């Protein structure tokens, strides 16, 4: 194989990796959401307006403590309730659960429903800020 073919193959491989990397975790396109840190989520809560904090745990978990201002739609009800309760599909939605697994699943489902500004920030287990009990 000549050097020119090897270079072409390497360039195609690099382009493919960059394309795949750009398709995950970005916000603004149908089917995608952005994962952010809890510090970034708190900064949004402290400095921005017009966002929704979405708790996707169960009713019982929510009742034991939740982030101030959070609304509850359990992850298993996102498909049934999101479009009637989260009517602005371009609004920032900050999503969390207990440990981070359900919030990722719920964020992916919201993205598949056409929501474009989903910010997933993990679980309340690691939340270092205020909690309403």
PyMOL CGO cylinders between C-alpha atoms (Angstrom):
from pymol import cmd
from pymol.cgo import CYLINDER

trace = [
    CYLINDER, 0.00, 0.00, 0.00, 1.47, 3.38, -0.91, 0.3, 1, 1, 1, 1, 1, 1,
    CYLINDER, 1.47, 3.38, -0.91, 1.87, 6.28, 1.50, 0.3, 1, 1, 1, 1, 1, 1,
    CYLINDER, 1.87, 6.28, 1.50, -0.82, 8.27, -0.30, 0.3, 1, 1, 1, 1, 1, 1,
    CYLINDER, -0.82, 8.27, -0.30, -3.43, 5.55, 0.37, 0.3, 1, 1, 1, 1, 1, 1,
    CYLINDER, -3.43, 5.55, 0.37, -2.42, 5.30, 4.03, 0.3, 1, 1, 1, 1, 1, 1,
    CYLINDER, -2.42, 5.30, 4.03, -2.74, 9.07, 4.45, 0.3, 1, 1, 1, 1, 1, 1,
    CYLINDER, -2.74, 9.07, 4.45, -6.18, 8.99, 2.80, 0.3, 1, 1, 1, 1, 1, 1,
    CYLINDER, -6.18, 8.99, 2.80, -7.35, 6.21, 5.09, 0.3, 1, 1, 1, 1, 1, 1,
    CYLINDER, -7.35, 6.21, 5.09, -6.08, 8.05, 8.18, 0.3, 1, 1, 1, 1, 1, 1,
    CYLINDER, -6.08, 8.05, 8.18, -7.81, 11.26, 7.11, 0.3, 1, 1, 1, 1, 1, 1,
    CYLINDER, -7.81, 11.26, 7.11, -11.09, 9.44, 6.53, 0.3, 1, 1, 1, 1, 1, 1,
    CYLINDER, -11.09, 9.44, 6.53, -10.78, 7.76, 9.94, 0.3, 1, 1, 1, 1, 1, 1,
    CYLINDER, -10.78, 7.76, 9.94, -10.13, 11.11, 11.65, 0.3, 1, 1, 1, 1, 1, 1,
    CYLINDER, -10.13, 11.11, 11.65, -13.11, 12.69, 9.89, 0.3, 1, 1, 1, 1, 1, 1,
    CYLINDER, -13.11, 12.69, 9.89, -15.33, 9.81, 10.98, 0.3, 1, 1, 1, 1, 1, 1,
    CYLINDER, -15.33, 9.81, 10.98, -14.24, 10.14, 14.62, 0.3, 1, 1, 1, 1, 1, 1,
    CYLINDER, -14.24, 10.14, 14.62, -14.87, 13.89, 14.58, 0.3, 1, 1, 1, 1, 1, 1,
    CYLINDER, -14.87, 13.89, 14.58, -18.29, 13.39, 13.03, 0.3, 1, 1, 1, 1, 1, 1,
    CYLINDER, -18.29, 13.39, 13.03, -19.28, 10.81, 15.65, 0.3, 1, 1, 1, 1, 1, 1,
    CYLINDER, -19.28, 10.81, 15.65, -17.99, 12.98, 18.49, 0.3, 1, 1, 1, 1, 1, 1,
    CYLINDER, -17.99, 12.98, 18.49, -20.05, 15.92, 17.30, 0.3, 1, 1, 1, 1, 1, 1,
    CYLINDER, -20.05, 15.92, 17.30, -23.25, 13.85, 17.43, 0.3, 1, 1, 1, 1, 1, 1,
    CYLINDER, -23.25, 13.85, 17.43, -23.34, 13.17, 21.17, 0.3, 1, 1, 1, 1, 1, 1,
    CYLINDER, -23.34, 13.17, 21.17, -24.22, 15.39, 24.07, 0.3, 1, 1, 1, 1, 1, 1,
    CYLINDER, -24.22, 15.39, 24.07, -24.84, 18.58, 22.11, 0.3, 1, 1, 1, 1, 1, 1,
    CYLINDER, -24.84, 18.58, 22.11, -27.95, 20.62, 22.58, 0.3, 1, 1, 1, 1, 1, 1,
    CYLINDER, -27.95, 20.62, 22.58, -29.99, 22.37, 19.95, 0.3, 1, 1, 1, 1, 1, 1,
    CYLINDER, -29.99, 22.37, 19.95, -30.77, 19.54, 17.54, 0.3, 1, 1, 1, 1, 1, 1,
    CYLINDER, -30.77, 19.54, 17.54, -33.61, 17.07, 17.69, 0.3, 1, 1, 1, 1, 1, 1,
    CYLINDER, -33.61, 17.07, 17.69, -32.47, 13.85, 19.29, 0.3, 1, 1, 1, 1, 1, 1,
    CYLINDER, -32.47, 13.85, 19.29, -29.67, 15.37, 21.36, 0.3, 1, 1, 1, 1, 1, 1,
    CYLINDER, -29.67, 15.37, 21.36, -29.13, 16.78, 24.84, 0.3, 1, 1, 1, 1, 1, 1,
    CYLINDER, -29.13, 16.78, 24.84, -26.22, 18.31, 26.68, 0.3, 1, 1, 1, 1, 1, 1,
    CYLINDER, -26.22, 18.31, 26.68, -24.69, 16.86, 29.82, 0.3, 1, 1, 1, 1, 1, 1,
    CYLINDER, -24.69, 16.86, 29.82, -23.47, 19.61, 32.16, 0.3, 1, 1, 1, 1, 1, 1,
    CYLINDER, -23.47, 19.61, 32.16, -21.90, 19.67, 35.60, 0.3, 1, 1, 1, 1, 1, 1,
    CYLINDER, -21.90, 19.67, 35.60, -23.89, 20.39, 38.70, 0.3, 1, 1, 1, 1, 1, 1,
    CYLINDER, -23.89, 20.39, 38.70, -21.89, 23.61, 39.08, 0.3, 1, 1, 1, 1, 1, 1,
    CYLINDER, -21.89, 23.61, 39.08, -23.00, 24.68, 35.60, 0.3, 1, 1, 1, 1, 1, 1,
    CYLINDER, -23.00, 24.68, 35.60, -26.62, 23.83, 36.46, 0.3, 1, 1, 1, 1, 1, 1,
    CYLINDER, -26.62, 23.83, 36.46, -26.42, 25.87, 39.68, 0.3, 1, 1, 1, 1, 1, 1,
    CYLINDER, -26.42, 25.87, 39.68, -24.91, 28.78, 37.76, 0.3, 1, 1, 1, 1, 1, 1,
    CYLINDER, -24.91, 28.78, 37.76, -27.83, 28.69, 35.30, 0.3, 1, 1, 1, 1, 1, 1,
    CYLINDER, -27.83, 28.69, 35.30, -30.27, 28.63, 38.22, 0.3, 1, 1, 1, 1, 1, 1,
    CYLINDER, -30.27, 28.63, 38.22, -28.53, 31.61, 39.83, 0.3, 1, 1, 1, 1, 1, 1,
    CYLINDER, -28.53, 31.61, 39.83, -28.03, 33.77, 36.73, 0.3, 1, 1, 1, 1, 1, 1,
    CYLINDER, -28.03, 33.77, 36.73, -30.71, 32.90, 34.17, 0.3, 1, 1, 1, 1, 1, 1,
    CYLINDER, -30.71, 32.90, 34.17, -34.49, 33.03, 33.96, 0.3, 1, 1, 1, 1, 1, 1,
    CYLINDER, -34.49, 33.03, 33.96, -37.06, 31.11, 31.95, 0.3, 1, 1, 1, 1, 1, 1,
    CYLINDER, -37.06, 31.11, 31.95, -35.68, 27.63, 32.58, 0.3, 1, 1, 1, 1, 1, 1,
    CYLINDER, -35.68, 27.63, 32.58, -37.40, 24.58, 34.07, 0.3, 1, 1, 1, 1, 1, 1,
    CYLINDER, -37.40, 24.58, 34.07, -35.82, 22.27, 36.64, 0.3, 1, 1, 1, 1, 1, 1,
    CYLINDER, -35.82, 22.27, 36.64, -37.15, 18.78, 35.99, 0.3, 1, 1, 1, 1, 1, 1,
    CYLINDER, -37.15, 18.78, 35.99, -36.95, 16.04, 38.61, 0.3, 1, 1, 1, 1, 1, 1,
    CYLINDER, -36.95, 16.04, 38.61, -37.55, 12.64, 37.00, 0.3, 1, 1, 1, 1, 1, 1,
    CYLINDER, -37.55, 12.64, 37.00, -37.58, 10.51, 40.16, 0.3, 1, 1, 1, 1, 1, 1,
    CYLINDER, -37.58, 10.51, 40.16, -40.67, 8.96, 41.75, 0.3, 1, 1, 1, 1, 1, 1,
    CYLINDER, -40.67, 8.96, 41.75, -43.28, 10.83, 43.81, 0.3, 1, 1, 1, 1, 1, 1,
    CYLINDER, -43.28, 10.83, 43.81, -41.86, 9.26, 46.97, 0.3, 1, 1, 1, 1, 1, 1,
    CYLINDER, -41.86, 9.26, 46.97, -38.28, 10.31, 46.18, 0.3, 1, 1, 1, 1, 1, 1,
    CYLINDER, -38.28, 10.31, 46.18, -39.41, 13.85, 45.32, 0.3, 1, 1, 1, 1, 1, 1,
    CYLINDER, -39.41, 13.85, 45.32, -41.25, 14.11, 48.64, 0.3, 1, 1, 1, 1, 1, 1,
    CYLINDER, -41.25, 14.11, 48.64, -38.08, 13.27, 50.60, 0.3, 1, 1, 1, 1, 1, 1,
    CYLINDER, -38.08, 13.27, 50.60, -36.30, 16.30, 49.13, 0.3, 1, 1, 1, 1, 1, 1,
    CYLINDER, -36.30, 16.30, 49.13, -35.88, 18.09, 45.82, 0.3, 1, 1, 1, 1, 1, 1,
    CYLINDER, -35.88, 18.09, 45.82, -34.15, 21.10, 44.31, 0.3, 1, 1, 1, 1, 1, 1,
    CYLINDER, -34.15, 21.10, 44.31, -36.12, 24.31, 44.95, 0.3, 1, 1, 1, 1, 1, 1,
    CYLINDER, -36.12, 24.31, 44.95, -38.48, 25.10, 42.09, 0.3, 1, 1, 1, 1, 1, 1,
    CYLINDER, -38.48, 25.10, 42.09, -38.20, 21.65, 40.50, 0.3, 1, 1, 1, 1, 1, 1,
    CYLINDER, -38.20, 21.65, 40.50, -41.25, 20.13, 38.89, 0.3, 1, 1, 1, 1, 1, 1,
    CYLINDER, -41.25, 20.13, 38.89, -41.80, 16.39, 38.97, 0.3, 1, 1, 1, 1, 1, 1,
    CYLINDER, -41.80, 16.39, 38.97, -42.40, 14.18, 35.96, 0.3, 1, 1, 1, 1, 1, 1,
    CYLINDER, -42.40, 14.18, 35.96, -41.15, 10.67, 36.72, 0.3, 1, 1, 1, 1, 1, 1,
    CYLINDER, -41.15, 10.67, 36.72, -38.96, 9.25, 33.96, 0.3, 1, 1, 1, 1, 1, 1,
    CYLINDER, -38.96, 9.25, 33.96, -41.50, 6.54, 33.13, 0.3, 1, 1, 1, 1, 1, 1,
    CYLINDER, -41.50, 6.54, 33.13, -44.15, 9.25, 32.46, 0.3, 1, 1, 1, 1, 1, 1,
    CYLINDER, -44.15, 9.25, 32.46, -42.08, 11.55, 30.22, 0.3, 1, 1, 1, 1, 1, 1,
    CYLINDER, -42.08, 11.55, 30.22, -43.66, 10.25, 27.02, 0.3, 1, 1, 1, 1, 1, 1,
    CYLINDER, -43.66, 10.25, 27.02, -47.19, 10.74, 28.37, 0.3, 1, 1, 1, 1, 1, 1,
    CYLINDER, -47.19, 10.74, 28.37, -46.82, 14.07, 30.17, 0.3, 1, 1, 1, 1, 1, 1,
    CYLINDER, -46.82, 14.07, 30.17, -43.96, 16.10, 28.71, 0.3, 1, 1, 1, 1, 1, 1,
    CYLINDER, -43.96, 16.10, 28.71, -45.74, 17.76, 25.82, 0.3, 1, 1, 1, 1, 1, 1,
    CYLINDER, -45.74, 17.76, 25.82, -48.70, 18.86, 27.96, 0.3, 1, 1, 1, 1, 1, 1,
    CYLINDER, -48.70, 18.86, 27.96, -46.58, 20.11, 30.87, 0.3, 1, 1, 1, 1, 1, 1,
    CYLINDER, -46.58, 20.11, 30.87, -43.45, 21.35, 29.06, 0.3, 1, 1, 1, 1, 1, 1,
    CYLINDER, -43.45, 21.35, 29.06, -45.09, 23.26, 26.24, 0.3, 1, 1, 1, 1, 1, 1,
    CYLINDER, -45.09, 23.26, 26.24, -42.08, 25.29, 25.02, 0.3, 1, 1, 1, 1, 1, 1,
    CYLINDER, -42.08, 25.29, 25.02, -39.78, 22.85, 23.27, 0.3, 1, 1, 1, 1, 1, 1,
    CYLINDER, -39.78, 22.85, 23.27, -36.99, 25.44, 23.02, 0.3, 1, 1, 1, 1, 1, 1,
    CYLINDER, -36.99, 25.44, 23.02, -37.01, 26.34, 26.74, 0.3, 1, 1, 1, 1, 1, 1,
    CYLINDER, -37.01, 26.34, 26.74, -33.99, 25.31, 28.82, 0.3, 1, 1, 1, 1, 1, 1,
    CYLINDER, -33.99, 25.31, 28.82, -34.84, 22.16, 30.77, 0.3, 1, 1, 1, 1, 1, 1,
    CYLINDER, -34.84, 22.16, 30.77, -32.42, 21.19, 33.56, 0.3, 1, 1, 1, 1, 1, 1,
    CYLINDER, -32.42, 21.19, 33.56, -32.93, 17.47, 34.24, 0.3, 1, 1, 1, 1, 1, 1,
    CYLINDER, -32.93, 17.47, 34.24, -31.87, 15.43, 37.28, 0.3, 1, 1, 1, 1, 1, 1,
    CYLINDER, -31.87, 15.43, 37.28, -32.75, 12.24, 39.15, 0.3, 1, 1, 1, 1, 1, 1,
    CYLINDER, -32.75, 12.24, 39.15, -31.19, 10.38, 42.08, 0.3, 1, 1, 1, 1, 1, 1,
    CYLINDER, -31.19, 10.38, 42.08, -27.89, 9.20, 40.61, 0.3, 1, 1, 1, 1, 1, 1,
    CYLINDER, -27.89, 9.20, 40.61, -27.90, 10.21, 36.94, 0.3, 1, 1, 1, 1, 1, 1,
    CYLINDER, -27.90, 10.21, 36.94, -29.15, 7.16, 35.03, 0.3, 1, 1, 1, 1, 1, 1,
    CYLINDER, -29.15, 7.16, 35.03, -32.83, 8.11, 34.80, 0.3, 1, 1, 1, 1, 1, 1,
    CYLINDER, -32.83, 8.11, 34.80, -32.04, 11.74, 33.99, 0.3, 1, 1, 1, 1, 1, 1,
    CYLINDER, -32.04, 11.74, 33.99, -29.98, 10.62, 30.99, 0.3, 1, 1, 1, 1, 1, 1,
    CYLINDER, -29.98, 10.62, 30.99, -32.81, 8.36, 29.79, 0.3, 1, 1, 1, 1, 1, 1,
    CYLINDER, -32.81, 8.36, 29.79, -35.41, 11.08, 30.31, 0.3, 1, 1, 1, 1, 1, 1,
    CYLINDER, -35.41, 11.08, 30.31, -33.22, 13.65, 28.54, 0.3, 1, 1, 1, 1, 1, 1,
    CYLINDER, -33.22, 13.65, 28.54, -32.82, 11.36, 25.56, 0.3, 1, 1, 1, 1, 1, 1,
    CYLINDER, -32.82, 11.36, 25.56, -36.58, 10.82, 25.45, 0.3, 1, 1, 1, 1, 1, 1,
    CYLINDER, -36.58, 10.82, 25.45, -37.23, 14.57, 25.64, 0.3, 1, 1, 1, 1, 1, 1,
    CYLINDER, -37.23, 14.57, 25.64, -34.78, 15.10, 22.81, 0.3, 1, 1, 1, 1, 1, 1,
    CYLINDER, -34.78, 15.10, 22.81, -36.56, 12.46, 20.72, 0.3, 1, 1, 1, 1, 1, 1,
    CYLINDER, -36.56, 12.46, 20.72, -39.80, 14.38, 21.32, 0.3, 1, 1, 1, 1, 1, 1,
    CYLINDER, -39.80, 14.38, 21.32, -38.24, 17.50, 19.79, 0.3, 1, 1, 1, 1, 1, 1,
    CYLINDER, -38.24, 17.50, 19.79, -37.02, 19.43, 22.84, 0.3, 1, 1, 1, 1, 1, 1,
    CYLINDER, -37.02, 19.43, 22.84, -33.86, 21.31, 21.89, 0.3, 1, 1, 1, 1, 1, 1,
    CYLINDER, -33.86, 21.31, 21.89, -32.36, 22.82, 25.06, 0.3, 1, 1, 1, 1, 1, 1,
    CYLINDER, -32.36, 22.82, 25.06, -32.06, 19.92, 27.48, 0.3, 1, 1, 1, 1, 1, 1,
    CYLINDER, -32.06, 19.92, 27.48, -29.30, 20.13, 30.07, 0.3, 1, 1, 1, 1, 1, 1,
    CYLINDER, -29.30, 20.13, 30.07, -28.82, 16.91, 32.05, 0.3, 1, 1, 1, 1, 1, 1,
    CYLINDER, -28.82, 16.91, 32.05, -26.82, 17.29, 35.27, 0.3, 1, 1, 1, 1, 1, 1,
    CYLINDER, -26.82, 17.29, 35.27, -26.91, 13.95, 37.04, 0.3, 1, 1, 1, 1, 1, 1,
    CYLINDER, -26.91, 13.95, 37.04, -28.27, 13.07, 40.43, 0.3, 1, 1, 1, 1, 1, 1,
    CYLINDER, -28.27, 13.07, 40.43, -29.41, 14.79, 43.59, 0.3, 1, 1, 1, 1, 1, 1,
    CYLINDER, -29.41, 14.79, 43.59, -27.17, 12.40, 45.56, 0.3, 1, 1, 1, 1, 1, 1,
    CYLINDER, -27.17, 12.40, 45.56, -24.23, 14.61, 44.58, 0.3, 1, 1, 1, 1, 1, 1,
    CYLINDER, -24.23, 14.61, 44.58, -26.06, 17.96, 44.82, 0.3, 1, 1, 1, 1, 1, 1,
    CYLINDER, -26.06, 17.96, 44.82, -24.13, 20.29, 47.14, 0.3, 1, 1, 1, 1, 1, 1,
    CYLINDER, -24.13, 20.29, 47.14, -26.71, 23.08, 47.18, 0.3, 1, 1, 1, 1, 1, 1,
    CYLINDER, -26.71, 23.08, 47.18, -30.17, 23.76, 48.65, 0.3, 1, 1, 1, 1, 1, 1,
    CYLINDER, -30.17, 23.76, 48.65, -32.80, 21.05, 48.87, 0.3, 1, 1, 1, 1, 1, 1,
    CYLINDER, -32.80, 21.05, 48.87, -36.46, 21.55, 49.82, 0.3, 1, 1, 1, 1, 1, 1,
    CYLINDER, -36.46, 21.55, 49.82, -37.80, 18.90, 52.20, 0.3, 1, 1, 1, 1, 1, 1,
]
cmd.load_cgo(trace, "trace")
